[in-house]
Amino acid sequence: MNKMIEKLIKEKYEIKGSKFHPLIQKYAKYGLLMSPVQMGFLSSLIEENKFENILEIGVFQGVNSVFMLKSGLQANKNFQLYSIDLATNKNFYGKVAVDTFNDKEKQHFNLFLGKSVLDIEELIPSGIKFDLVFIDAAHSHPLSLIDLIYSIPYCHKDSLIFLHDIIDYDEPAWGESYIFEAWSYDKYRLYDYDNKVFSNMGCIMAHDNIKNMHEDLKIIAQNKFMANPWFVQYYNHSNMEVNKINNILTFGLGFEDKDLEKIKNFIDKHYDKIFAYEIFEIFKQNLSEYKKNSLYNIHESRLLHSFINRIMHLENNRVDLSRERFNDLEYRVGKIIDSLAWFIPVRKWRDNFRNKFKMQSRAEQSRAEQSRAEQSRA
């Protein structure tokens, strides 16, 4: 086992990171995409190991960037964060980081909007090797795999490659999950010690055996390509230019034939010839199959998205619905009790009669809530 993975197991950065939780809560107003445990873990890991270079793929508002850069600079004055996001709206993407950093910190923050890993060679200075890569971008397959393939040549033997939203069924976007579960070399999944559950964030390490790593990459690549769920949910003919309507078939995937050519050039340059040929053929074949069935793939993603969101909505409202139904039943029983009580001639007896049933009702409610809690824990 690699020494860095051994260190993750031994040091329990999930617990060490709790010192960052009060600061993390200050940023909760922006809507945290990582849990306090995950953000604290990364901050503690970066600070304690004095990482020098980090690559962040997928920026969103830039809250994660804030914690990675501040914890990095706290331990290493030479720290640099390189953050890439395909979005171009500077008023949202990366804005929290830009507004938070002072002039000195901004000198260590390299933000590239409107770019993807396909542009990495023009963005990253020659010779840079990243201590940590954080992949949290499009999530769907094969976009996450492309992020990984482009990251590996920029890693050294102890580099940690973190994947967010692994084994996570909140959305039909399982790119990182494919990578994490198929990876046959050293990996680590964060653990929430307070709630005693595994996190939806983990990391892998590049194989020390190149052949085995290539086999893992091919196994992942062979899975059919999937429509990007976030794009296809919001597609609307009325708000697109007419000449772009025909491109939805490939646009729903997230990359097109021209991007495939860029990928080929990159892997030809950074990987051995046999693997480069094999992985490119897999990509080319899968892209062809995707385009043949693109309408089905797009609607499949929409359907799964709809199912998952409805299930989550029902789950989130289950307790409220149960409480509402109980209160309605309690009201109806109360009306019956009141109608019966009026046949009792003495007021004190009537009140005792009502109170007896109310106490029984509260006891039943308490037992029901306890039962639900036990079922939830089970």
C-alpha positions as MATLAB code, in Angstrom:
seq = 'MNKMIEKLIKEKYEIKGSKFHPLIQKYAKYGLLMSPVQMGFLSSLIEENKFENILEIGVFQGVNSVFMLKSGLQANKNFQLYSIDLATNKNFYGKVAVDTFNDKEKQHFNLFLGKSVLDIEELIPSGIKFDLVFIDAAHSHPLSLIDLIYSIPYCHKDSLIFLHDIIDYDEPAWGESYIFEAWSYDKYRLYDYDNKVFSNMGCIMAHDNIKNMHEDLKIIAQNKFMANPWFVQYYNHSNMEVNKINNILTFGLGFEDKDLEKIKNFIDKHYDKIFAYEIFEIFKQNLSEYKKNSLYNIHESRLLHSFINRIMHLENNRVDLSRERFNDLEYRVGKIIDSLAWFIPVRKWRDNFRNKFKMQSRAEQSRAEQSRAEQSRA';
ca = [
       0.000    0.000    0.000;
       1.263    3.475   -0.885;
       2.507    5.518    2.076;
       0.005    8.312    1.368;
      -2.968    5.954    1.594;
      -1.519    4.493    4.785;
      -1.290    8.029    6.124;
      -4.957    8.752    5.315;
      -5.991    5.647    7.237;
      -3.721    6.357   10.196;
      -4.110   10.132   10.606;
      -7.923   10.317   10.353;
      -8.039   13.745    8.733;
     -11.838   13.545    8.934;
     -11.464   14.084   12.704;
      -8.486   16.440   12.515;
     -10.399   18.621   10.079;
     -13.021   19.484   12.708;
     -10.911   22.506   13.682;
     -11.963   24.075   10.361;
     -15.702   23.518   10.945;
     -16.433   26.931   12.594;
     -14.870   28.707    9.605;
     -16.709   26.412    7.174;
     -20.036   27.326    8.750;
     -19.421   30.978    7.823;
     -19.619   29.944    4.169;
     -22.784   27.855    4.560;
     -24.841   30.766    3.172;
     -23.397   30.038   -0.274;
     -24.735   26.473   -0.256;
     -21.866   24.093    0.413;
     -21.415   21.337   -2.164;
     -19.046   19.490    0.156;
     -19.925   18.512    3.705;
     -17.990   20.081    6.627;
     -16.309   16.698    7.134;
     -15.070   16.666    3.529;
     -13.925   20.291    3.533;
     -12.235   19.887    6.901;
     -10.545   16.702    5.716;
      -9.059   18.381    2.630;
      -7.986   21.481    4.547;
      -6.241   19.458    7.230;
      -4.618   17.124    4.678;
      -3.291   20.015    2.568;
      -2.011   21.976    5.550;
      -0.322   19.111    7.380;
       1.421   17.721    4.294;
       2.505   21.146    3.011;
       1.289   20.489   -0.526;
       2.706   22.831   -3.127;
       0.518   22.418   -6.233;
      -3.153   21.468   -6.503;
      -5.367   21.088   -9.576;
      -9.092   21.739   -9.098;
     -11.390   20.628  -11.937;
     -14.836   22.134  -11.406;
     -15.010   25.384   -9.424;
     -18.682   26.400   -9.055;
     -18.820   29.428   -6.694;
     -15.297   28.830   -5.439;
     -15.964   27.945   -1.784;
     -13.791   24.823   -2.055;
     -11.084   26.945   -3.666;
     -11.077   29.231   -0.621;
     -10.338   26.429    1.820;
      -7.787   24.674   -0.368;
      -5.832   27.862   -1.000;
      -5.928   29.197    2.561;
      -4.870   25.863    4.088;
      -2.173   25.488    1.425;
      -0.671   28.953    1.969;
      -0.799   28.529    5.719;
       1.828   25.786    5.478;
       3.678   26.536    2.226;
       4.483   30.029    0.948;
       5.044   28.591   -2.549;
       1.591   27.000   -2.738;
      -0.322   27.362   -6.009;
      -3.932   26.423   -6.807;
      -4.927   25.902  -10.451;
      -8.720   25.908  -10.886;
     -10.499   25.099  -14.157;
     -14.189   25.451  -15.001;
     -15.948   25.343  -18.361;
     -18.437   28.036  -17.276;
     -17.758   31.647  -18.254;
     -19.980   33.664  -15.886;
     -17.526   35.527  -13.637;
     -20.394   36.885  -11.564;
     -21.033   33.405  -10.179;
     -18.303   30.867  -10.953;
     -15.297   31.376   -8.702;
     -16.752   34.635   -7.387;
     -16.673   33.657   -3.701;
     -12.960   32.899   -3.997;
     -12.163   36.064   -5.963;
     -14.095   38.233   -3.487;
     -12.552   36.487   -0.466;
      -8.863   36.440   -1.389;
      -6.644   39.408   -0.625;
      -4.114   40.670   -3.169;
      -1.365   38.368   -1.873;
      -3.606   35.293   -1.970;
      -4.749   36.086   -5.503;
      -1.145   35.701   -6.648;
      -1.447   32.010   -5.735;
      -4.886   31.467   -7.299;
      -4.908   30.605  -11.001;
      -8.545   30.609  -12.155;
      -9.361   29.558  -15.730;
     -13.022   30.021  -16.704;
     -14.355   28.910  -20.067;
     -11.739   26.146  -20.103;
     -11.686   22.381  -19.547;
      -8.979   19.775  -19.071;
      -8.762   19.599  -22.869;
      -6.926   22.932  -22.566;
      -4.613   21.824  -19.756;
      -1.388   21.978  -21.755;
      -1.857   25.677  -22.465;
      -2.901   26.467  -18.877;
      -0.411   24.613  -16.664;
       3.271   25.636  -16.639;
       5.678   23.028  -17.990;
       7.103   20.663  -15.378;
       4.320   21.119  -12.805;
       3.374   17.983  -10.861;
       0.322   18.112   -8.638;
       0.314   16.786   -5.088;
      -3.479   16.644   -5.198;
      -6.048   16.667   -7.999;
      -9.670   17.375   -7.124;
     -12.181   16.229   -9.773;
     -15.643   17.694   -9.209;
     -16.886   18.833  -12.607;
     -19.408   17.293  -15.028;
     -19.649   13.905  -13.246;
     -21.224   12.023  -16.159;
     -19.422    9.362  -18.200;
     -17.000    9.743  -19.948;
     -16.352   13.347  -18.854;
     -14.995   12.308  -15.454;
     -12.796    9.711  -17.122;
     -11.442   12.350  -19.519;
     -10.625   14.534  -16.487;
      -8.710   11.605  -15.007;
      -6.833   10.723  -18.209;
      -5.706   14.330  -18.558;
      -4.695   14.556  -14.875;
      -2.522   11.440  -14.591;
       0.434   12.796  -16.644;
       0.576   15.718  -14.194;
       0.820   13.476  -11.116;
       3.843   12.083   -9.276;
       4.013    8.722   -7.478;
       2.423   10.068   -4.265;
      -0.248   12.267   -5.849;
      -3.791   11.894   -4.523;
      -6.659   12.140   -7.027;
      -9.892   13.022   -5.244;
     -13.309   12.263   -6.722;
     -16.475   13.927   -5.465;
     -19.975   12.388   -5.652;
     -18.823    8.768   -5.747;
     -21.446    6.047   -5.263;
     -24.013    8.820   -5.033;
     -27.511    8.374   -6.429;
     -28.817   11.925   -6.018;
     -28.384   12.379   -9.768;
     -27.997    9.997  -12.743;
     -24.349   11.049  -13.114;
     -22.015    8.270  -12.100;
     -18.752    9.117  -13.832;
     -16.724    9.353  -10.618;
     -18.418    6.235   -9.250;
     -17.337    4.233  -12.305;
     -13.748    5.314  -11.683;
     -13.694    4.704   -7.945;
     -15.320    1.264   -8.008;
     -13.376   -0.011  -11.018;
     -10.008    1.192   -9.729;
      -7.954   -1.860   -8.726;
      -5.076    0.008   -7.084;
      -4.825    1.961   -3.822;
      -7.844    4.091   -2.933;
      -9.522    5.588    0.109;
     -13.092    6.607    0.893;
     -13.716    9.269    3.515;
     -15.595    8.265    6.652;
     -17.883   10.444    8.750;
     -16.984    9.293   12.271;
     -19.746   11.328   13.948;
     -22.553    9.803   11.881;
     -20.748    6.489   11.285;
     -21.284    6.514    7.514;
     -18.990    6.527    4.506;
     -18.743    9.792    2.602;
     -19.489   10.357   -1.084;
     -15.901   11.504   -1.585;
     -12.849    9.328   -2.062;
      -9.455    9.282   -3.691;
      -7.387    7.010   -5.878;
      -3.714    6.863   -6.759;
      -2.104    6.262  -10.119;
      -0.890    2.653  -10.398;
       2.752    1.823   -9.869;
       2.180   -0.737  -12.625;
       1.412    1.135  -15.865;
      -0.100   -1.904  -17.585;
      -2.600   -2.450  -14.777;
      -3.564    1.220  -14.795;
      -4.204    1.098  -18.533;
      -6.455   -1.936  -18.028;
      -8.494   -0.059  -15.419;
      -8.875    2.935  -17.719;
     -10.060    0.706  -20.571;
     -12.553   -1.118  -18.351;
     -14.058    2.219  -17.308;
     -14.059    3.583  -20.868;
     -15.985    0.580  -22.211;
     -19.149    1.567  -20.354;
     -21.665    3.285  -22.617;
     -21.559    7.055  -22.732;
     -24.345    8.898  -20.923;
     -26.128   12.199  -21.447;
     -25.058   14.907  -19.034;
     -28.084   15.109  -16.666;
     -27.659   18.777  -15.740;
     -27.704   19.947  -19.337;
     -30.582   17.849  -20.638;
     -32.905   18.887  -17.800;
     -32.819   22.522  -18.836;
     -32.721   22.218  -22.601;
     -35.364   24.340  -24.270;
     -35.698   24.912  -28.023;
     -37.080   28.406  -27.467;
     -33.918   29.726  -25.820;
     -31.392   28.305  -28.276;
     -30.261   29.657  -31.581;
     -31.860   27.823  -34.506;
     -28.512   26.689  -35.882;
     -27.676   24.985  -32.556;
     -30.803   22.842  -32.311;
     -29.321   20.008  -34.386;
     -26.332   19.836  -32.043;
     -28.350   18.696  -29.021;
     -27.572   15.066  -29.886;
     -23.888   15.514  -29.068;
     -24.282   18.580  -26.849;
     -26.283   16.461  -24.414;
     -23.181   14.299  -24.008;
     -20.817   17.153  -23.284;
     -18.262   16.749  -26.060;
     -18.207   16.252  -29.810;
     -16.116   14.768  -32.617;
     -13.747   17.735  -32.621;
     -13.038   17.105  -28.937;
     -12.310   13.461  -29.661;
      -9.509   14.554  -31.982;
      -8.010   16.701  -29.214;
      -8.170   13.739  -26.845;
      -6.376   11.572  -29.394;
      -3.555   14.080  -29.733;
      -3.141   14.266  -25.960;
      -3.045   10.527  -25.268;
      -0.699    9.972  -28.241;
       1.673   12.427  -26.588;
       1.415   11.305  -22.953;
       0.670    7.559  -23.078;
       2.312    4.616  -24.829;
       1.260    3.911  -28.403;
      -0.606    0.632  -27.842;
      -2.750    2.000  -25.021;
      -3.314    5.283  -26.871;
      -4.638    3.401  -29.889;
      -6.827    1.065  -27.816;
      -8.435    3.749  -25.640;
      -9.050    6.004  -28.635;
     -10.822    3.183  -30.489;
     -13.033    2.586  -27.440;
     -13.906    6.285  -27.258;
     -14.585    6.485  -30.973;
     -16.844    3.428  -30.931;
     -18.756    4.586  -27.867;
     -19.270    8.050  -29.321;
     -20.642    6.483  -32.486;
     -23.028    4.299  -30.461;
     -24.108    7.249  -28.357;
     -24.964    9.309  -31.419;
     -27.024    6.435  -32.885;
     -29.095    6.302  -29.697;
     -28.702    9.878  -28.557;
     -32.416   10.632  -28.216;
     -32.900    7.549  -26.081;
     -29.829    8.450  -23.978;
     -31.086   11.985  -23.419;
     -34.570   10.863  -22.416;
     -33.182    8.075  -20.244;
     -31.184   10.640  -18.301;
     -34.230   12.890  -17.969;
     -36.364    9.987  -16.757;
     -33.804    8.858  -14.177;
     -33.407   12.454  -13.039;
     -37.159   12.737  -12.587;
     -37.441    9.436  -10.682;
     -34.549   10.225   -8.355;
     -35.827   13.712   -7.565;
     -39.334   12.436   -6.870;
     -37.992    9.753   -4.553;
     -35.859   12.323   -2.725;
     -38.830   14.685   -2.465;
     -40.986   11.936   -0.973;
     -38.226   10.903    1.424;
     -37.617   14.485    2.576;
     -41.331   14.993    3.189;
     -42.052   11.559    4.657;
     -41.789   12.664    8.283;
     -43.819   15.819    7.675;
     -46.514   13.815    5.905;
     -46.628   11.295    8.743;
     -46.920   14.086   11.295;
     -49.636   15.815    9.256;
     -51.643   12.610    8.955;
     -51.270   11.921   12.682;
     -52.414   15.439   13.570;
     -55.454   15.054   11.292;
     -56.334   11.734   12.928;
     -55.808   13.213   16.381;
     -58.184   16.085   15.528;
     -60.899   13.694   14.350;
     -60.568   11.489   17.453;
     -60.681   14.615   19.615;
     -63.983   15.649   18.055;
     -65.465   12.222   18.804;
     -64.211   12.358   22.405;
     -65.734   15.821   22.860;
     -69.104   14.656   21.532;
     -69.083   11.705   23.945;
     -67.947   13.825   26.892;
     -71.004   16.069   26.708;
     -73.152   13.154   27.889;
     -71.257   13.185   31.245;
     -73.226   15.457   33.603;
     -70.366   16.671   35.881;
     -67.751   19.007   34.359;
     -64.862   17.568   36.418;
     -65.725   14.069   35.194;
     -65.938   15.346   31.605;
     -62.461   16.930   31.866;
     -60.980   13.763   33.363;
     -62.530   11.754   30.536;
     -60.972   14.035   27.893;
     -57.553   14.130   29.593;
     -57.412   10.361   29.859;
     -57.748    9.981   26.090;
     -55.286   12.824   25.399;
     -52.631   11.134   27.568;
     -53.197    7.857   25.769;
     -52.965    9.659   22.424;
     -49.647   11.304   23.355;
     -48.272    7.951   24.519;
     -49.244    6.357   21.206;
     -47.580    9.228   19.320;
     -44.393    8.816   21.348;
     -44.290    5.082   20.653;
     -44.911    5.684   16.945;
     -42.099    8.250   16.731;
     -39.747    5.908   18.609;
     -40.634    3.094   16.218;
     -39.946    5.307   13.170;
     -36.597    6.342   14.633;
     -35.595    2.718   15.218;
     -36.576    1.810   11.657;
     -34.570    4.749   10.328;
     -31.481    3.674   12.287;
     -31.904    0.113   11.025;
];
